[in-house]
Amino acid sequence: MTAQRRDAPLTSFHLKLIALVTMVIDHVGYVFLGTIPLLRTIGRAAFPIYAFLIAEGCRRTRDRKRYLLGLGAFAVISELPFDMAFGPIYQGTSLPEVDFLENTNIFYTLFFAAAAIHIFETLRRQPWPVQALGAAFGGLGIFLEGLVVVISYQKQTAMVLAYVWILGTLFFCCKLPEDPPKGRQSTLPILASVPVLLIFFQAEISDCDYGAFGVLLIAALYLAGTPKRSSVVLAAAVALYYGPLYRYGFRLGFLVMALLSAGLTFLYSGDRGPNVKWPFYWAYPGHIAVLAALRLLLKY
C-alpha cells in the first residue's frame, strides 16, 4: 500500500481529472488540427499522468486480473469511436476505416502495460521450471511473430498471432498461484522477462498510442517501487522522449507541458480521493464518440 503524504495536495482523483481535461483538449485539437494546434500542445500533459496512475494502480489493486479485464474491455469498447474520430478517410470512402488491430487507442497501451506487469510479477514468484516454461512459450511467440513478418510480410497475421500468444500467456499466469510455496526459484528475473518482450514488440508493431515506449514507461514506473521514485523516472523519461528522442522533431511546448504534468505527480499524496472510477473510464469512449459525430457531421 502506498504511504500517504499529508504535505502533498493532489489525490489520484485530482490527477485523473487533470489528465482527462487535458486529454479532451488534445483530442479536440487533433480532430480540428488545422485551426487549433495549441490544443495539441496542452494535451501533452495527459499521458504522463495516466502512465503514473496505471503504474500506481497495478501496485495498489487488490485484484490485478479484474483490473486487466476492465482495461481490456474498454480497449475494445473504445476502438470503434476512436477510429471514427481519428482514423483516416480514404478517397472514395465516406467513413474512416475501423481496425481493431492497428493504430489503436490508449486503452490498448494501458492494457499491454498492465499485462506485462502481471505476467512478470506472477512468473518471477514461481519455481524456475515454471518460469522456464513461461519463457519458452514467450520466446516461441516472439520467434513466430518475427518469422511471419520477415517471410510473408503479413503484418495483420503477425499481430493476430501475437494477441493470441499474449492472451494465452495471461491465461497461463492466471492459473498460477500468486504466492506459491517456496521452491527452486530463479535468482534473477530474466526468465520472467522473456514473455514481456512479446508485448513490447506487439505494442510497437500495432502502433498503439505511444507504442513500446508507453508500455515500457509504465512498467518502469511500476518497478520504481514508490510514487516518489516513479515521479523521478517519469520526469527523466518524458524529458528524453520529447527532447532528443522525439521522432517528429523537437517541440519546446510539448516538452514543457509533459514536464509540467510529470511535476504534478511529485505532489501526489498517495490518497485515492473520491471513489470515482467508472465515470473516468466511460469518459474516454464517450468524448471521442462525440468528436467522431462532429467530425463526420462537419466533414473534417
C-alpha positions as CSV (number, residue, x, y, z in Angstrom):
1,M,0.0,0.0,0.0
2,T,1.3,3.5,-0.9
3,A,2.2,5.6,2.1
4,Q,0.1,8.8,2.3
5,R,1.8,12.2,2.4
6,R,0.0,14.9,4.3
7,D,2.2,17.6,2.8
8,A,1.1,16.7,-0.8
9,P,-2.2,18.3,-2.1
10,L,-3.1,16.1,-5.0
11,T,-5.1,12.8,-4.8
12,S,-5.4,10.3,-7.6
13,F,-8.8,11.9,-8.3
14,H,-7.2,15.3,-8.9
15,L,-4.6,13.7,-11.2
16,K,-7.3,11.8,-13.1
17,L,-9.3,15.0,-13.6
18,I,-6.3,16.9,-14.9
19,A,-5.4,14.1,-17.2
20,L,-8.9,13.8,-18.5
21,V,-9.3,17.5,-19.2
22,T,-6.0,17.8,-21.0
23,M,-6.7,14.7,-23.0
24,V,-10.1,16.0,-24.2
25,I,-8.4,19.3,-25.2
26,D,-5.7,17.3,-27.0
27,H,-8.3,15.3,-28.9
28,V,-10.3,18.4,-29.9
29,G,-7.0,19.8,-31.2
30,Y,-6.3,16.6,-33.2
31,V,-9.7,16.5,-34.9
32,F,-9.5,20.2,-35.7
33,L,-5.7,20.3,-36.0
34,G,-5.7,22.7,-38.9
35,T,-7.1,25.6,-36.9
36,I,-6.3,24.9,-33.2
37,P,-2.7,23.4,-33.0
38,L,-2.2,24.9,-29.5
39,L,-4.6,22.4,-28.1
40,R,-2.3,19.5,-29.0
41,T,0.5,21.1,-27.0
42,I,-1.8,21.3,-23.9
43,G,-2.7,17.7,-24.5
44,R,0.9,16.5,-23.9
45,A,0.2,16.7,-20.2
46,A,-2.3,13.8,-20.3
47,F,-0.3,10.7,-20.9
48,P,2.5,11.1,-18.3
49,I,-0.2,11.4,-15.6
50,Y,-2.1,8.3,-17.0
51,A,1.2,6.3,-17.1
52,F,1.9,7.3,-13.5
53,L,-1.6,6.3,-12.4
54,I,-1.7,3.0,-14.2
55,A,1.6,2.0,-12.5
56,E,0.2,3.1,-9.2
57,G,-3.0,1.2,-9.9
58,C,-1.0,-2.0,-10.6
59,R,0.8,-1.6,-7.3
60,R,-2.4,-0.9,-5.3
61,T,-5.1,-3.0,-6.8
62,R,-6.3,-6.0,-4.8
63,D,-7.3,-7.9,-7.9
64,R,-4.9,-7.4,-10.9
65,K,-6.9,-9.8,-13.0
66,R,-10.1,-7.8,-12.7
67,Y,-8.0,-4.6,-13.3
68,L,-6.7,-6.2,-16.6
69,L,-10.2,-7.2,-17.6
70,G,-11.5,-3.7,-17.2
71,L,-8.7,-2.2,-19.3
72,G,-9.1,-4.8,-22.0
73,A,-12.8,-4.4,-22.2
74,F,-12.6,-0.6,-22.6
75,A,-9.8,-1.0,-25.2
76,V,-12.4,-2.9,-27.3
77,I,-15.3,-0.6,-26.4
78,S,-13.3,2.5,-27.3
79,E,-11.9,1.3,-30.6
80,L,-14.9,1.9,-32.8
81,P,-15.4,5.6,-31.8
82,F,-11.6,6.1,-31.8
83,D,-11.4,5.0,-35.4
84,M,-14.4,7.1,-36.3
85,A,-12.8,10.2,-34.7
86,F,-9.2,9.8,-35.6
87,G,-8.9,7.2,-38.4
88,P,-8.1,8.3,-42.0
89,I,-10.9,8.7,-44.5
90,Y,-9.5,7.5,-47.8
91,Q,-10.5,8.9,-51.2
92,G,-13.7,7.3,-52.4
93,T,-14.9,6.4,-49.0
94,S,-17.3,8.2,-46.7
95,L,-16.3,6.7,-43.3
96,P,-13.0,6.0,-41.6
97,E,-11.7,2.5,-41.7
98,V,-12.2,0.5,-38.5
99,D,-9.3,-1.6,-37.4
100,F,-9.1,-3.3,-34.0
101,L,-5.5,-4.5,-34.6
102,E,-3.6,-1.4,-35.7
103,N,-3.4,2.3,-34.8
104,T,-5.3,1.6,-31.6
105,N,-6.5,3.7,-28.7
106,I,-4.7,4.4,-25.4
107,F,-6.5,1.7,-23.5
108,Y,-4.6,-0.8,-25.6
109,T,-1.4,0.7,-24.3
110,L,-2.6,0.6,-20.8
111,F,-3.7,-3.0,-21.1
112,F,-0.4,-4.0,-22.6
113,A,1.5,-2.4,-19.8
114,A,-0.7,-4.0,-17.1
115,A,-0.4,-7.3,-18.8
116,A,3.4,-7.1,-18.9
117,I,3.4,-6.2,-15.2
118,H,1.1,-9.1,-14.3
119,I,3.0,-11.7,-16.3
120,F,6.3,-10.6,-14.9
121,E,5.1,-10.4,-11.3
122,T,3.4,-13.8,-11.5
123,L,6.2,-15.7,-13.2
124,R,9.0,-14.2,-11.1
125,R,7.4,-15.7,-7.9
126,Q,7.2,-19.2,-9.4
127,P,9.8,-22.0,-9.2
128,W,12.3,-21.8,-12.0
129,P,10.9,-24.7,-14.0
130,V,7.6,-22.8,-14.3
131,Q,9.5,-19.7,-15.2
132,A,11.3,-21.6,-17.9
133,L,8.1,-22.9,-19.3
134,G,6.7,-19.4,-19.5
135,A,9.9,-18.1,-21.1
136,A,9.9,-20.9,-23.7
137,F,6.3,-20.1,-24.6
138,G,7.0,-16.4,-24.8
139,G,10.2,-17.0,-26.8
140,L,8.3,-19.2,-29.3
141,G,5.7,-16.4,-29.7
142,I,8.4,-13.8,-30.5
143,F,10.1,-16.2,-33.0
144,L,6.8,-17.0,-34.8
145,E,5.7,-13.4,-35.0
146,G,9.1,-12.3,-36.3
147,L,9.0,-15.2,-38.8
148,V,5.6,-14.2,-40.1
149,V,6.7,-10.6,-40.6
150,V,10.0,-11.4,-42.3
151,I,8.9,-14.2,-44.5
152,S,5.3,-13.3,-45.5
153,Y,5.1,-9.6,-44.7
154,Q,1.7,-10.3,-43.4
155,K,1.6,-7.7,-40.6
156,Q,-2.0,-8.3,-39.6
157,T,-1.5,-12.1,-39.4
158,A,1.6,-11.5,-37.1
159,M,-0.5,-9.2,-34.9
160,V,-3.3,-11.7,-34.5
161,L,-0.8,-14.4,-33.7
162,A,0.8,-12.1,-31.0
163,Y,-2.6,-11.3,-29.5
164,V,-3.3,-15.0,-29.2
165,W,0.1,-15.6,-27.6
166,I,-0.3,-12.7,-25.1
167,L,-3.8,-13.8,-24.1
168,G,-2.6,-17.4,-23.8
169,T,0.3,-16.3,-21.5
170,L,-2.1,-14.3,-19.4
171,F,-4.4,-17.3,-19.1
172,F,-1.5,-19.4,-18.1
173,C,-0.4,-16.9,-15.4
174,C,-3.9,-16.5,-14.1
175,K,-3.9,-20.2,-13.4
176,L,-0.7,-20.0,-11.3
177,P,-0.8,-19.3,-7.6
178,E,0.1,-15.7,-6.8
179,D,2.1,-16.8,-3.7
180,P,3.4,-20.3,-4.4
181,P,5.3,-22.3,-1.8
182,K,9.0,-21.7,-1.8
183,G,10.8,-23.8,-4.4
184,R,13.6,-23.6,-6.8
185,Q,13.2,-20.0,-7.8
186,S,15.4,-18.2,-10.3
187,T,17.8,-15.8,-8.6
188,L,17.4,-13.4,-11.4
189,P,14.0,-12.4,-13.1
190,I,15.4,-13.0,-16.6
191,L,13.1,-15.9,-17.4
192,A,10.1,-14.0,-16.2
193,S,11.0,-11.1,-18.5
194,V,11.1,-13.1,-21.8
195,P,7.3,-13.2,-22.3
196,V,7.1,-9.5,-21.7
197,L,9.3,-8.8,-24.7
198,L,6.5,-10.0,-27.0
199,I,4.2,-7.4,-25.5
200,F,6.7,-4.6,-26.2
201,F,7.1,-5.9,-29.8
202,Q,3.3,-6.1,-30.2
203,A,2.8,-2.6,-28.9
204,E,5.2,-1.2,-31.4
205,I,4.1,-3.2,-34.4
206,S,0.4,-2.5,-33.8
207,D,1.2,1.2,-33.4
208,C,-1.0,1.7,-30.3
209,D,-0.7,5.2,-28.7
210,Y,2.9,5.8,-27.6
211,G,3.8,2.3,-28.8
212,A,6.5,0.3,-27.0
213,F,7.7,3.5,-25.2
214,G,4.4,3.9,-23.4
215,V,4.3,0.2,-22.3
216,L,8.0,0.3,-21.2
217,L,7.4,3.6,-19.3
218,I,4.5,2.3,-17.3
219,A,6.5,-0.9,-16.5
220,A,9.5,1.2,-15.4
221,L,7.3,3.4,-13.2
222,Y,5.9,0.3,-11.6
223,L,9.3,-1.2,-11.0
224,A,10.4,2.1,-9.4
225,G,8.5,0.9,-6.4
226,T,7.2,4.1,-4.8
227,P,5.4,7.2,-6.2
228,K,8.4,9.5,-5.4
229,R,10.8,7.3,-7.4
230,S,8.2,6.9,-10.1
231,S,7.9,10.7,-10.4
232,V,11.7,11.0,-10.9
233,V,11.7,8.2,-13.6
234,L,8.7,9.9,-15.3
235,A,10.3,13.3,-15.5
236,A,13.5,11.8,-16.9
237,A,11.6,9.7,-19.4
238,V,9.4,12.5,-20.8
239,A,12.5,14.8,-21.0
240,L,14.2,12.2,-23.2
241,Y,11.0,11.3,-25.2
242,Y,10.1,14.9,-26.1
243,G,13.7,16.0,-26.2
244,P,16.4,14.2,-28.2
245,L,14.4,11.1,-28.9
246,Y,11.2,12.8,-30.3
247,R,10.8,11.4,-33.8
248,Y,8.7,14.2,-35.1
249,G,11.2,16.9,-34.4
250,F,11.9,18.9,-31.2
251,R,8.9,21.0,-29.9
252,L,9.6,23.1,-26.8
253,G,5.9,23.4,-26.0
254,F,5.4,19.6,-25.9
255,L,8.4,19.1,-23.7
256,V,7.3,21.8,-21.2
257,M,3.8,20.5,-20.9
258,A,5.0,16.9,-20.4
259,L,7.5,18.0,-17.8
260,L,4.8,20.1,-16.0
261,S,2.5,17.1,-15.8
262,A,5.3,14.9,-14.5
263,G,6.0,17.6,-11.9
264,L,2.4,17.3,-10.7
265,T,3.0,13.7,-9.8
266,F,5.5,14.9,-7.2
267,L,2.5,16.4,-5.4
268,Y,0.6,13.1,-5.3
269,S,-0.5,12.4,-1.7
270,G,-1.0,8.7,-2.1
271,D,-4.7,9.1,-1.3
272,R,-7.4,8.0,-3.7
273,G,-9.8,10.8,-3.0
274,P,-13.4,10.4,-4.1
275,N,-14.1,6.9,-5.2
276,V,-15.0,7.8,-8.8
277,K,-13.6,5.1,-11.1
278,W,-16.0,4.1,-13.9
279,P,-17.0,7.6,-14.9
280,F,-13.4,8.2,-15.8
281,Y,-13.3,5.0,-17.8
282,W,-16.5,5.8,-19.7
283,A,-15.4,9.4,-20.3
284,Y,-12.9,8.1,-22.8
285,P,-15.1,6.4,-25.3
286,G,-17.9,8.9,-24.5
287,H,-16.0,12.1,-25.5
288,I,-14.4,10.5,-28.6
289,A,-17.8,9.3,-29.7
290,V,-19.0,13.0,-29.6
291,L,-15.9,14.1,-31.5
292,A,-16.5,11.3,-34.1
293,A,-20.1,12.5,-34.6
294,L,-18.9,16.1,-35.0
295,R,-16.1,15.1,-37.4
296,L,-18.5,13.2,-39.6
297,L,-21.2,15.8,-39.4
298,L,-18.8,18.7,-40.2
299,K,-16.8,16.5,-42.7
300,Y,-13.4,17.1,-41.1
